[in-house]
């Protein structure tokens, strides 16, 4: 039967290997995606990455921001608010539809 110290050491090793795996997975991509957040014509919050491969519709801004931050590795500098109407485009990856010519602002 293992002692408490041995069990604690095993848990610590498991925890550190899990954290190491998470970190190495995040570091494999040299460039984390840029996410855009805005509202569609129906008032839903839209999140979509710059490649158009990842995103979704959200009921409120907080959940949209939470999703974008989680997906980009918790990097606020990689989240941009889109003024005007911002529609989720799932038909043509890589093309993001925004009906505004106004400059985009970054969320901190």
ABEGO torsion letter per residue (X at the ends): XBBAAAAAAAAAAAAAAAAAAAAAAAAABABBBBBBBBBBAAGBBBBBBAAGABEEBBABAAAAAAAAAAAAGGBAAABBBBBEBBBBBAABBGBBBBABABBBBBBX
